[in-house]
Amino acid sequence: MIEEDDTKTTFIKLIGSKEEIVQVNSIDLLLGMCFKDEQKREVFVRKGGIQELVSVLSDPNLLSSSKSKETALRAIDNLCFRSPGCLNALMSCKFLDPLMYLLSNGRSPFKNQP
């Protein structure tokens, strides 16, 4: 279990990468690891995973691409809305602010660089 927790910690840190492929793959791997197991989701929350996913959505430096944001939203949907503990963690990360911005504006006002 300790090795698996370390693996989650590593992938959670990689969500903050500047590379889209690293962000997307890290989010997808974590989703696969935590989706069906409440205990693994709790570890994900404790290790800061929810905060990292919200950070992808609210990235002020525009490092996160549209694909990264879409992947983060999918992970939030699959991990958080089925678990009261995850949902509480999500709300404490001020998830609604970046969500409302994305819904009202579609994308960032600045064009992402390829």
C-alpha distances in whole Angstrom, upper triangle without the diagonal:
4,5,5,6,9,10,11,12,14,15,16,18,20,21,24,25,29,29,29,27,24,24,24,22,19,20,20,17,15,17,16,12,13,16,16,13,14,11,10,13,13,10,13,16,15,14,17,17,20,22,22,23,26,27,27,30,31,32,35,35,35,32,31,33,34,31,28,29,30,26,25,27,26,22,23,25,23,20,22,25,23,21,23,20,20,24,25,22,24,28,27,26,30,29,33,35,33,33,37,38,37,38,42,42,40,39,39,43,42,42,39,39,39
4,5,5,6,9,10,10,12,14,15,17,19,20,22,24,27,27,28,26,23,23,24,22,19,20,21,17,16,18,18,14,15,19,19,16,17,13,12,15,14,11,13,16,14,13,16,17,20,21,21,22,25,26,26,29,31,30,33,34,34,31,30,32,33,31,28,29,30,27,25,28,27,23,24,26,24,21,23,26,25,23,25,21,21,25,25,22,24,28,26,26,30,29,33,34,33,33,37,38,36,39,42,42,40,39,39,42,41,41,38,38,38
4,5,5,6,9,10,11,12,14,15,17,19,21,22,25,25,26,24,21,21,22,19,17,18,19,15,14,17,16,13,15,18,19,17,18,15,13,16,16,12,14,17,16,14,17,17,20,22,20,22,25,25,26,29,30,30,33,33,33,30,28,30,32,29,26,28,29,25,24,27,26,22,24,26,24,21,24,27,26,24,26,23,22,26,27,24,25,29,28,27,30,30,33,35,33,33,37,37,36,38,41,41,39,38,38,41,40,40,36,36,35
4,5,5,6,9,10,11,12,14,15,17,19,20,24,24,24,22,19,19,20,17,14,15,16,12,11,14,13,9,11,15,15,13,15,12,9,12,13,10,11,14,14,12,15,14,18,20,18,19,23,23,23,26,28,28,31,31,31,28,26,28,29,27,24,25,26,22,21,24,22,19,21,23,20,18,20,23,22,21,23,20,19,23,24,21,23,26,26,24,28,27,30,32,30,30,34,35,33,35,38,38,36,35,35,39,38,37,34,35,34
4,5,5,6,9,10,10,12,14,15,18,19,23,23,23,22,19,19,20,18,14,15,16,13,11,14,14,11,11,15,16,13,14,11,9,11,11,7,8,11,10,9,12,12,15,17,16,17,20,21,21,24,26,26,29,29,29,27,25,27,28,26,23,24,25,22,20,23,22,18,19,22,20,17,19,22,21,19,21,18,17,21,21,18,20,23,23,22,25,24,28,30,28,28,32,33,31,34,37,37,35,34,34,37,37,36,33,34,33
4,5,5,6,9,10,11,12,15,16,17,21,21,22,21,17,17,19,17,14,15,17,14,12,16,16,13,14,18,19,17,17,15,12,14,14,10,11,14,12,10,13,13,16,17,16,18,21,21,21,24,26,25,28,28,28,25,24,27,28,26,23,24,26,22,21,24,23,20,21,24,22,19,21,25,24,23,24,21,20,23,24,20,22,25,24,23,26,26,29,30,29,29,33,33,32,34,37,37,35,34,33,37,36,35,32,32,32
4,5,5,6,9,10,11,13,15,16,19,19,20,18,15,15,16,14,11,13,14,10,9,13,13,10,12,15,17,16,17,15,12,13,15,11,11,14,14,11,13,12,16,17,15,17,20,20,20,23,25,24,27,27,27,24,22,24,26,23,20,22,23,20,19,22,21,17,19,22,20,18,20,24,23,22,24,21,20,23,24,21,22,25,25,23,26,25,29,30,28,28,32,32,30,33,36,35,33,32,32,35,34,33,30,30,29
4,5,5,6,9,10,11,13,15,19,18,18,17,14,13,15,13,9,10,12,9,7,10,11,8,9,13,15,13,14,13,9,10,11,8,7,10,11,8,10,9,12,14,12,13,17,17,17,20,22,21,25,25,25,22,20,22,24,21,18,20,20,17,16,18,18,14,16,19,17,14,16,20,20,19,21,18,16,19,20,17,18,21,21,19,23,21,25,26,24,25,28,29,27,29,33,32,30,29,29,33,32,31,28,29,28
4,6,5,6,9,10,12,13,17,18,19,18,14,14,16,14,11,12,14,12,10,13,15,12,13,16,18,17,17,15,12,12,13,9,8,10,10,6,8,8,12,13,11,13,16,16,16,20,21,20,23,23,23,21,20,22,24,22,19,20,22,18,16,20,20,16,17,20,19,16,18,22,22,20,22,19,17,20,20,17,18,21,20,18,22,21,25,26,24,25,28,28,27,30,33,32,31,29,29,32,31,31,28,28,28
4,5,5,6,9,11,11,15,15,16,15,12,12,14,12,9,11,13,11,10,14,15,13,14,18,20,19,20,18,14,15,16,13,11,14,13,10,11,10,14,14,12,14,17,16,16,20,21,20,23,22,22,19,18,21,23,21,18,20,21,18,17,20,20,17,18,22,20,18,20,24,24,23,25,22,20,23,23,20,20,24,23,20,24,23,26,27,25,26,29,29,28,30,33,32,30,28,28,31,30,29,26,26,26
4,5,5,6,9,10,14,13,14,13,9,9,11,9,5,8,10,8,7,11,12,11,12,15,18,17,18,17,13,14,15,13,10,13,14,10,11,9,12,13,10,11,15,14,14,17,19,18,21,21,20,17,16,18,20,17,14,16,18,14,13,17,17,14,15,19,17,15,18,21,22,21,23,21,18,21,22,19,18,22,22,19,22,20,24,25,22,23,27,26,25,27,30,29,27,25,25,29,28,27,24,24,23
4,5,5,8,10,13,14,14,14,11,9,11,11,7,8,11,10,8,11,13,12,12,15,18,17,17,16,13,12,13,11,8,10,11,8,7,6,9,9,7,9,12,11,11,15,16,16,19,19,19,16,15,17,19,17,14,15,17,14,12,15,16,12,13,17,16,14,16,19,20,19,21,18,15,18,19,15,15,19,18,15,18,17,21,22,19,20,24,24,22,25,28,27,26,24,24,27,26,26,23,24,24
4,5,6,8,11,12,14,14,10,9,12,12,9,10,14,13,11,14,16,15,16,19,22,21,21,20,16,16,17,14,11,13,13,9,9,8,12,11,8,10,13,11,12,15,16,15,18,17,18,15,14,17,19,18,14,16,18,16,14,17,18,16,16,20,20,18,19,22,24,22,24,21,18,21,21,18,17,21,19,17,20,19,22,22,20,22,25,24,23,26,29,28,26,24,23,27,25,25,22,22,23
4,5,5,9,9,10,10,7,6,9,9,6,9,12,11,11,14,15,15,16,18,22,21,22,21,18,17,19,16,13,15,16,13,12,10,13,13,9,11,14,12,11,15,16,15,18,17,16,13,12,15,17,16,12,14,17,14,13,17,17,15,16,20,19,18,20,23,24,24,25,23,20,22,23,20,19,22,22,19,21,20,23,23,20,22,25,24,23,26,28,27,25,23,22,25,24,23,20,20,20
4,6,9,9,9,10,7,5,8,9,6,6,10,11,10,12,14,15,15,17,20,20,21,21,17,16,18,16,12,14,15,12,11,9,10,10,6,7,10,9,8,11,13,12,15,15,14,11,10,12,14,13,9,11,13,11,9,13,14,12,13,16,17,15,17,20,22,21,23,21,18,19,21,17,16,19,19,16,18,16,20,20,17,18,21,21,19,22,25,23,22,19,19,22,21,21,18,18,18
4,7,9,10,11,9,7,10,12,9,10,14,14,13,16,18,18,18,20,24,24,24,23,20,19,20,18,15,16,17,14,11,10,12,10,7,9,11,8,7,11,12,10,12,12,12,9,9,12,15,14,10,12,15,13,11,15,17,15,15,19,20,18,19,22,24,24,25,23,20,21,22,18,17,20,19,16,18,16,20,19,16,18,21,20,19,22,24,23,21,19,18,21,20,19,16,17,18
4,5,7,9,6,6,10,11,9,11,14,15,15,17,19,19,20,22,26,26,26,26,22,21,23,21,18,19,20,17,15,14,15,14,10,12,14,11,10,13,14,11,14,12,12,8,9,11,14,14,11,13,16,14,13,17,18,17,18,21,22,21,22,25,27,27,28,26,23,24,25,22,21,23,23,19,21,20,23,22,19,21,24,22,21,24,26,24,23,20,19,21,20,19,15,15,15
4,6,9,8,8,11,13,12,14,16,17,18,20,22,22,23,25,28,29,29,29,26,25,26,24,21,22,23,20,18,17,18,16,13,14,15,12,10,14,14,11,13,10,10,6,7,10,13,13,10,13,16,15,14,18,19,19,20,23,24,23,24,27,29,29,31,29,25,27,28,24,23,25,25,21,22,21,23,22,19,21,24,21,20,23,25,23,21,18,17,19,17,16,12,12,12
4,6,5,6,9,10,11,12,14,16,17,18,20,21,23,24,27,28,29,29,26,25,27,25,21,23,24,21,20,18,19,18,15,15,17,14,12,15,16,13,16,13,12,8,8,9,12,11,9,13,15,14,14,18,19,18,20,23,23,23,25,27,29,30,31,30,26,27,29,26,24,27,27,23,24,23,25,24,21,22,25,23,21,24,26,24,21,18,18,20,18,16,12,12,11
4,5,5,6,8,10,11,12,14,15,16,18,20,21,22,25,27,28,28,25,23,26,24,21,22,24,21,20,17,18,18,14,13,15,14,10,13,15,13,15,14,11,8,7,6,9,8,6,10,11,10,12,15,15,15,18,20,20,21,22,25,27,28,30,28,25,26,28,25,22,25,26,22,23,21,23,22,19,20,23,21,18,21,23,21,19,16,16,19,17,15,11,11,10
4,5,5,6,8,10,10,12,14,15,16,18,20,21,24,25,27,27,24,23,25,24,20,23,25,22,20,18,19,19,16,15,18,16,13,16,18,16,19,17,15,12,10,10,12,9,8,12,13,11,13,16,16,15,18,20,20,21,23,25,27,28,30,29,25,27,29,26,24,27,28,24,26,23,25,25,22,22,25,24,21,24,26,24,21,19,19,22,21,18,15,14,12
4,6,5,6,8,10,10,12,14,15,16,18,19,23,24,25,25,21,21,23,21,18,20,22,18,17,15,17,17,13,13,16,15,12,16,18,16,19,17,15,12,11,12,14,12,9,13,14,12,12,16,16,15,18,20,20,20,22,25,26,26,29,27,23,25,27,24,22,26,26,23,24,22,25,25,21,22,26,24,22,25,27,26,23,21,21,24,22,20,17,16,15
4,6,5,6,9,10,11,12,14,15,16,18,21,22,23,23,20,19,21,19,16,17,19,17,15,12,14,14,10,10,13,11,9,12,14,13,16,15,13,10,8,9,11,9,6,9,11,9,9,13,13,12,14,17,17,17,19,21,23,23,25,24,20,22,24,21,19,22,22,19,21,18,21,21,18,18,22,21,18,21,24,22,20,18,18,21,20,19,15,16,15
4,6,5,6,9,10,11,12,14,15,16,19,21,22,23,19,18,21,20,16,18,21,18,17,14,15,16,12,11,14,13,10,13,16,15,18,17,15,13,10,10,10,7,5,9,9,6,8,11,11,10,13,15,15,15,18,20,22,22,25,24,20,22,24,21,19,22,23,20,22,19,21,22,18,18,22,21,18,20,23,22,19,18,18,22,21,19,16,17,15
4,5,5,6,9,10,10,12,14,15,18,19,21,22,18,18,21,19,16,18,21,18,17,14,16,17,14,13,16,16,13,16,19,18,21,20,18,16,13,13,14,11,9,12,12,9,11,14,13,12,15,17,16,16,19,21,22,23,26,24,21,23,25,23,21,24,25,22,24,22,24,25,22,22,25,25,22,24,27,26,23,21,22,26,24,23,19,20,18
4,5,5,6,9,10,11,12,14,17,18,19,19,15,15,17,16,13,15,17,14,14,11,13,14,11,11,14,14,12,15,18,17,20,20,18,15,13,14,16,13,10,13,13,10,10,14,13,11,14,16,15,14,17,20,21,21,23,22,19,21,23,20,19,22,23,20,22,20,23,24,21,21,25,24,22,24,27,26,24,22,22,26,25,24,20,21,20
4,6,5,6,9,10,11,11,15,16,17,18,14,13,16,15,11,13,16,14,13,9,11,12,10,8,12,12,10,13,16,15,19,19,18,15,12,13,14,11,9,10,11,7,7,10,9,7,10,12,11,11,14,16,18,18,20,19,16,17,20,17,16,19,20,17,19,17,20,21,18,18,21,21,19,21,24,24,21,20,21,24,24,23,20,21,20
4,5,5,6,9,10,10,14,15,17,18,15,14,17,16,13,16,18,17,16,12,14,16,13,11,15,16,14,15,19,19,22,22,20,18,15,15,15,12,10,12,11,7,9,11,9,8,11,13,11,11,15,17,17,18,21,21,17,19,22,20,18,22,23,20,22,19,22,23,21,20,23,24,21,22,26,25,22,22,23,27,26,25,22,23,21
4,5,5,6,9,10,13,14,16,16,13,13,16,15,12,15,17,15,15,12,14,17,14,13,17,18,16,18,21,21,25,24,23,20,17,18,18,15,13,15,15,11,12,14,13,10,13,15,13,12,16,19,19,19,22,21,18,20,23,20,19,23,24,22,24,22,24,26,23,23,26,27,24,26,29,29,26,25,26,30,29,28,24,25,24
4,5,5,6,8,11,12,13,13,10,9,12,11,8,11,14,12,12,9,11,14,12,11,14,16,15,17,20,20,23,24,22,20,17,19,19,16,14,15,15,11,11,13,12,9,11,13,11,10,13,16,16,16,19,17,14,17,19,17,16,20,20,19,21,19,22,24,21,21,25,25,23,25,28,28,26,25,26,29,29,28,25,26,25
4,5,5,5,9,10,12,13,10,9,13,12,10,12,15,14,14,10,11,14,13,11,14,16,15,16,20,20,24,25,23,21,18,19,18,15,14,14,13,10,10,11,9,6,9,10,8,7,11,13,13,14,17,16,13,15,18,16,15,19,20,19,21,18,21,23,21,19,23,24,22,23,27,27,24,24,25,29,29,28,25,27,26
4,6,6,8,10,12,14,10,11,14,14,12,15,17,16,17,13,15,18,16,15,18,20,18,20,23,24,28,28,26,24,21,21,21,18,16,17,16,12,13,15,12,9,12,13,10,10,14,16,15,16,19,19,16,18,21,19,19,22,24,22,24,22,24,27,24,23,27,28,25,26,30,30,27,27,28,32,32,31,28,29,27
4,6,8,8,11,11,7,9,12,11,10,13,15,14,15,12,14,17,16,15,19,20,19,21,24,25,28,29,27,25,22,23,23,20,18,19,19,15,15,17,14,11,14,15,12,11,14,17,15,15,19,17,15,18,20,18,19,22,23,22,24,22,25,27,25,24,28,29,27,28,32,32,29,29,30,34,34,33,30,31,30
4,6,5,7,8,5,5,9,9,7,10,13,13,14,11,12,15,15,14,17,19,19,20,23,24,27,28,27,25,22,23,23,21,18,19,18,15,14,15,13,10,11,13,10,7,11,13,12,12,15,14,11,15,17,15,15,19,20,19,22,20,23,25,23,22,26,27,25,27,30,31,28,28,29,33,33,33,30,31,31
4,6,8,10,8,7,11,12,10,12,15,16,16,13,13,17,17,15,17,20,19,20,23,24,28,29,28,26,23,23,23,20,18,18,17,14,14,14,11,9,10,10,7,6,9,11,10,10,14,14,12,14,17,16,16,19,21,20,22,20,22,25,23,21,25,27,24,25,29,29,27,27,29,33,33,32,30,32,31
4,7,9,8,8,12,13,13,14,17,18,19,16,16,20,20,18,21,23,23,24,27,28,32,33,31,30,27,27,26,24,22,22,21,18,17,17,15,12,14,13,10,9,12,13,10,11,15,15,13,16,18,18,18,21,23,23,25,22,25,28,26,25,28,30,28,28,32,33,30,31,33,36,37,36,34,35,34
4,6,5,6,9,10,11,13,14,16,17,15,16,19,20,18,21,23,23,24,27,28,32,33,32,30,28,29,28,26,24,24,23,20,19,19,17,14,15,15,12,10,12,14,11,10,14,13,12,15,17,17,18,21,22,22,25,23,25,28,27,26,29,31,29,30,33,34,32,32,34,38,38,38,35,37,36
4,5,5,6,9,10,10,12,14,16,14,14,18,19,18,20,22,23,24,26,28,31,33,32,30,28,29,28,26,24,24,23,20,19,19,17,14,14,15,12,9,10,12,10,8,10,9,9,12,14,14,15,18,19,20,22,21,23,26,26,24,28,30,28,29,32,34,32,32,33,37,38,38,35,37,37
4,5,5,6,9,10,11,12,15,14,15,18,19,19,21,23,24,25,27,28,32,33,33,31,28,30,30,28,25,25,25,22,20,21,20,16,16,17,15,12,13,15,13,11,13,11,11,15,16,15,17,19,20,20,23,22,25,28,27,26,30,32,30,31,35,36,34,34,35,39,39,39,36,38,38
4,5,5,6,9,10,11,13,11,13,16,16,16,19,21,21,23,25,26,29,30,30,28,25,27,27,25,22,22,22,19,18,19,18,14,14,16,13,10,12,15,14,12,14,12,11,15,16,14,16,19,19,19,22,21,24,27,26,25,28,30,29,30,33,34,32,32,32,36,36,36,33,35,34
4,5,5,6,9,10,11,9,10,13,14,13,16,18,18,20,22,23,27,28,27,26,23,25,25,23,20,20,20,17,15,16,15,11,11,13,11,7,9,12,11,9,11,9,7,11,13,11,12,16,16,16,19,17,20,23,22,21,25,26,25,26,30,30,29,29,30,33,34,34,31,33,33
4,5,5,6,9,10,10,10,13,15,15,16,19,20,21,23,24,27,29,29,27,25,27,27,26,23,22,23,20,17,18,18,14,14,15,14,10,10,13,12,9,11,7,7,11,11,10,12,15,15,15,19,18,21,23,23,23,26,28,27,28,31,32,31,31,31,35,35,36,33,35,35
4,5,5,6,9,9,11,13,14,15,17,18,19,21,23,24,27,28,28,26,24,27,27,25,22,22,23,20,18,19,19,15,15,17,16,12,13,16,16,13,14,11,10,14,14,12,14,17,17,16,20,19,23,25,24,24,27,29,28,29,32,33,32,31,31,35,35,35,32,34,34
4,6,5,7,5,7,10,10,11,13,15,16,18,19,20,24,25,24,23,21,23,23,22,18,18,19,16,14,16,16,12,12,14,13,10,11,14,14,12,14,11,9,13,13,11,12,15,15,14,17,16,20,22,21,21,24,25,24,26,29,30,28,27,28,31,31,31,29,30,30
4,5,5,5,6,8,10,11,12,14,15,17,18,19,22,24,24,23,21,23,24,22,19,19,20,17,14,16,16,13,11,14,14,10,10,13,14,11,12,8,7,10,10,7,9,12,11,11,14,14,17,19,19,19,22,24,23,25,28,28,27,27,27,30,31,31,29,31,31
4,5,7,9,10,12,13,15,16,18,19,20,21,24,25,26,25,23,26,26,25,22,22,23,21,18,19,20,16,15,18,17,14,13,17,17,14,14,10,10,13,12,9,12,14,13,13,16,17,20,22,21,22,25,26,26,28,31,31,30,30,29,33,33,34,31,33,33
4,6,9,9,10,12,14,14,16,18,19,19,22,23,24,22,21,24,25,24,20,20,22,19,16,19,19,16,15,18,18,14,15,18,19,16,17,14,12,15,15,11,13,16,15,13,17,17,21,22,21,22,25,26,26,28,30,31,30,28,28,31,31,32,29,30,31
4,6,5,6,9,10,11,13,15,15,16,19,20,21,19,18,21,22,21,18,17,19,17,14,16,17,14,13,17,17,13,13,17,18,16,16,13,11,13,13,9,10,13,12,10,14,14,17,18,17,19,22,22,22,24,27,27,26,25,24,28,28,28,26,28,28
4,5,5,6,9,10,11,13,14,15,18,20,19,18,16,18,19,18,15,14,16,14,11,13,14,10,10,13,13,10,11,15,16,14,15,13,10,12,13,10,10,13,13,11,14,13,17,18,16,17,21,21,20,22,25,25,24,23,23,26,26,27,24,26,26
4,5,5,6,9,10,11,12,14,17,19,19,18,16,18,18,18,14,13,15,13,9,11,12,9,8,11,12,9,8,12,14,12,13,11,8,9,10,7,6,10,10,8,11,9,13,15,13,14,17,18,18,19,22,23,22,21,21,25,25,26,24,26,26
4,5,5,6,9,10,10,12,14,16,17,16,14,17,18,18,15,13,16,15,11,12,15,12,10,14,15,13,12,15,17,16,16,14,11,12,12,8,7,10,9,6,9,9,13,13,12,14,17,17,17,19,22,22,21,20,20,23,23,24,22,24,25
4,5,5,6,9,10,10,13,14,15,13,12,15,16,15,12,11,14,12,9,12,14,11,11,14,15,13,13,17,19,18,19,16,13,14,15,12,10,13,13,9,12,11,15,15,13,14,18,17,17,19,22,22,20,19,18,22,22,22,20,21,22
4,5,5,7,9,10,14,15,14,13,11,13,13,13,9,8,10,9,5,8,10,8,7,11,12,11,11,14,16,16,17,16,12,13,14,11,9,12,13,10,12,9,13,13,11,12,15,15,14,17,19,19,18,17,17,20,21,21,18,21,21
4,5,5,6,8,12,14,13,13,11,14,14,14,11,9,11,11,8,8,12,10,8,12,14,13,12,14,17,17,17,16,12,12,13,11,8,10,11,7,8,6,9,10,8,9,12,12,12,14,17,17,16,15,15,18,19,20,18,21,22
4,5,5,6,9,11,11,10,9,12,13,14,11,9,13,12,9,11,14,13,12,15,17,16,15,18,21,20,20,19,16,16,16,13,11,13,13,9,10,9,12,11,9,11,14,13,13,16,18,17,17,15,14,17,17,18,16,18,20
4,6,5,9,10,9,8,6,9,10,10,7,6,9,9,7,9,12,11,11,14,16,16,16,18,21,21,22,21,17,17,18,16,13,15,16,12,13,11,13,13,9,11,14,13,12,15,17,16,15,13,12,16,15,16,13,16,17
4,6,9,11,9,10,7,9,9,11,8,5,9,10,7,8,11,12,11,13,16,16,15,17,20,20,21,20,17,16,18,15,12,14,15,11,11,9,10,10,6,7,10,9,8,11,13,13,12,10,10,14,14,15,14,16,18
4,6,9,9,10,9,11,12,14,11,9,12,14,11,11,15,15,14,16,19,18,17,19,22,22,23,22,18,18,18,16,13,14,14,11,10,9,10,8,5,8,10,9,9,12,14,13,13,11,10,13,13,15,14,17,19
4,6,5,7,6,10,11,13,11,9,13,14,12,13,17,17,16,19,21,20,20,22,25,25,25,24,21,21,21,19,16,17,17,13,13,12,14,12,9,12,14,12,11,15,16,14,14,12,10,12,12,13,12,14,16
4,6,8,9,12,14,16,14,13,16,18,16,17,20,20,19,22,25,24,23,25,28,28,28,27,24,23,24,21,19,19,19,15,15,14,15,13,10,14,15,12,13,16,17,15,15,12,9,11,11,13,12,14,17
4,5,8,11,13,16,14,13,17,18,17,18,21,21,21,24,26,26,25,27,31,30,31,29,26,26,26,24,21,22,22,18,18,17,19,16,14,17,18,15,15,19,19,17,17,13,10,12,10,11,10,11,14
4,5,7,10,12,11,11,14,15,14,16,19,19,19,22,24,24,24,26,29,29,30,29,26,25,26,24,21,22,23,19,18,17,18,16,13,15,17,14,13,16,17,14,14,10,8,10,8,9,7,9,11
4,6,10,11,9,10,14,14,13,16,18,18,19,22,23,23,24,26,29,29,30,29,25,25,27,24,21,23,23,19,20,18,20,18,15,17,19,16,15,19,20,17,16,13,11,13,11,11,8,9,10
4,7,8,6,7,10,11,10,12,15,15,16,18,20,20,21,23,25,26,27,26,23,23,24,22,19,21,21,18,18,16,18,16,13,14,17,15,13,16,18,16,14,11,10,13,12,11,8,10,11
4,5,5,6,9,10,11,12,14,15,16,18,20,21,22,23,26,27,29,28,24,24,26,24,21,23,24,20,20,18,19,18,14,15,17,15,12,16,17,15,12,10,10,13,11,10,7,9,9
4,5,5,6,9,10,10,12,14,15,16,18,20,20,22,24,26,28,27,24,23,25,24,20,22,24,20,20,17,18,17,13,13,15,13,10,13,15,13,10,7,9,12,12,10,8,11,11
4,5,5,6,9,10,11,12,14,15,16,18,19,21,23,25,27,27,23,23,25,23,20,23,24,21,21,18,19,19,16,15,18,16,13,15,18,16,13,11,13,16,15,14,11,13,12
4,5,5,6,9,10,11,12,14,15,16,17,19,22,23,25,24,20,21,23,20,18,20,22,18,19,16,18,18,14,14,17,16,13,16,18,17,14,12,13,17,16,15,12,13,13
4,5,5,6,9,10,10,12,14,15,16,17,20,21,23,22,19,18,21,19,15,18,19,16,16,13,14,14,10,10,13,12,9,12,15,14,11,10,11,15,15,14,12,15,15
4,5,5,6,9,10,11,12,14,15,16,19,20,22,22,19,18,21,20,16,19,21,18,18,14,15,16,13,11,14,14,10,12,15,14,11,11,13,17,17,16,14,17,17
4,5,5,6,9,10,11,12,14,15,17,19,21,21,17,18,20,19,16,19,20,18,18,15,17,18,15,13,17,17,14,15,19,18,15,14,16,20,20,19,16,18,18
4,5,5,6,9,10,10,11,13,16,17,19,18,14,15,17,15,12,15,17,14,15,12,14,15,12,11,15,15,12,14,18,17,15,14,15,19,20,19,17,19,19
4,5,5,6,9,10,10,11,14,15,17,17,14,13,16,15,12,14,16,14,14,10,12,13,11,9,12,13,11,12,15,16,13,13,15,19,20,20,18,21,21
4,5,5,6,8,10,11,13,15,17,18,14,14,17,16,13,16,19,17,17,14,15,17,15,12,16,17,14,14,18,18,16,16,18,22,23,22,20,23,22
4,5,5,6,8,10,11,13,15,15,12,12,15,14,12,15,17,15,16,13,15,17,15,14,17,18,16,17,21,21,19,19,20,24,24,24,22,24,23
4,6,5,5,7,10,11,13,13,9,9,12,11,8,11,14,12,13,10,12,14,13,11,15,16,14,15,19,20,18,18,20,23,24,24,22,25,25
4,6,6,6,8,10,13,14,10,10,13,13,10,13,16,15,15,12,13,16,15,12,15,17,15,15,19,20,18,19,21,25,26,26,24,27,27
4,6,7,7,9,13,13,10,11,15,14,12,15,18,17,18,15,17,19,18,16,19,21,19,19,22,23,21,22,24,28,29,28,26,29,28
4,6,7,7,10,10,7,9,12,11,10,13,15,15,16,14,16,19,18,16,19,21,20,20,24,25,23,23,25,28,29,29,27,29,29
4,6,5,7,8,5,5,9,8,7,10,12,12,14,11,13,16,16,14,17,20,18,19,22,24,22,23,24,28,29,29,28,30,30
4,6,7,9,7,6,10,11,9,11,14,14,15,12,13,17,17,14,17,20,19,18,21,23,22,23,25,28,30,30,29,32,32
4,7,9,8,8,11,12,12,14,16,17,18,16,17,21,20,18,21,23,22,22,25,27,25,27,28,32,33,34,32,35,35
4,5,5,6,9,10,10,12,14,15,17,15,17,21,21,19,22,24,23,23,27,28,27,28,29,33,34,35,33,36,36
4,6,5,6,9,10,11,12,14,16,15,16,20,21,19,21,24,24,24,27,29,28,29,30,33,35,36,34,37,37
4,5,5,6,9,10,11,13,15,14,17,20,20,19,22,24,24,25,28,29,29,29,30,33,34,35,34,36,37
4,5,5,6,9,10,11,13,12,14,17,17,16,19,22,21,22,25,26,25,26,26,30,31,32,30,32,33
4,5,5,6,9,10,11,10,12,15,16,14,17,19,19,19,22,24,23,24,25,28,30,31,30,32,33
4,5,5,6,9,10,10,12,15,16,16,18,20,21,21,24,26,25,26,26,30,31,33,31,34,35
4,6,5,6,9,9,12,15,15,15,18,20,20,21,24,25,25,25,25,28,29,31,29,31,32
4,5,5,7,6,9,11,12,11,14,16,16,17,20,21,21,21,21,25,26,27,26,29,30
4,5,5,6,7,10,12,11,13,16,16,17,19,21,21,22,22,25,27,28,27,30,32
4,5,8,10,11,13,14,15,17,18,20,21,23,23,23,23,26,27,29,28,31,32
4,5,9,9,10,12,14,15,16,18,20,21,21,20,20,23,24,26,24,27,29
4,6,6,8,9,11,12,14,15,17,18,19,19,18,21,22,24,24,27,29
4,6,6,6,9,10,11,12,14,16,16,16,16,19,21,23,22,25,26
4,6,5,6,8,10,10,12,14,15,15,16,18,21,23,22,26,27
4,5,5,6,9,10,11,12,13,14,13,16,18,20,20,24,26
4,5,5,6,9,10,10,11,11,10,13,15,17,17,20,22
4,5,5,6,9,10,10,11,12,15,17,18,18,22,23
4,5,5,6,8,10,11,12,14,17,19,19,23,25
4,5,5,6,8,8,9,10,13,16,16,20,22
4,6,5,5,6,8,10,13,14,14,18,20
4,6,5,8,11,13,16,17,17,21,23
4,6,9,10,11,15,16,18,22,24
4,5,7,8,11,13,14,18,20
4,7,9,11,12,13,17,18
4,6,8,9,9,13,15
4,5,7,8,12,14
4,7,9,13,16
4,6,9,12
4,6,9
4,6
4
